[in-house]
Amino acid sequence: TVKNKSSNRSFSRRLKARGGGIKRAIEKYFDLKDLKQEIRDRESFRKKAYKLPGEEYWTIGYGFNNPNVKEGDIMTKKEAEKRLDKEVSERVVTLDTMLSDVKHMNKDAQRAIFSEHYRGSIKQSPATRKLINRGNYKEAAVEFLNNDQYRNAEKLGIRGIKPRMEAVSNELMNMYNRSYVNPDYMKHDNAPTRNKTVSGFLQRGIHPF
């Protein structure tokens, strides 16, 4: 309905409307310190440019992968931290444009999903995004791992992606268990009967987490 489209107006558009309060608005919904630590833990700092199997571009710092990184490049820890601040702040906004309910998810779910968005797999998983945005978390948990890169991670020399992808799948399943089958929520007088997405709960004043 028109009402739902209005209530789900993207986070990025609201940030632009606030003019000057972008940082405060981001911090209202996301723990940037926590997300940055997640990336540090997952990526690890690398001062010398390196190339992962199957990647077109070189990578440096905390997984910074783009055409501007060249073989032989060096990045200091201070430079990497500055770049990480910028990358996390920007990618939180781009994540919201793809998954409008992510800002209302619990910290564990935000951390897992952001980690994979940082790696690029959320953008590359349209079917999973569609299921998440519909609130079909159980189906999304399965679909996200229905991925050739995940299945062949060890053969491709990128086994480290498996626990990251599994963390997303596990959190989606946790959200399914909490918002779909937990009787404490379903017994609530205002519990949604059809729209059992995160948005459906929040619109009725119920926080499913």
Summary of the structure (lengths in Angstrom):
residues: 209
radius of gyration: 18.4
end to end distance: 25.4
largest distance: 62.3
contacts: 596
relative contact order: 0.11
helix: 61%
strand: 5%
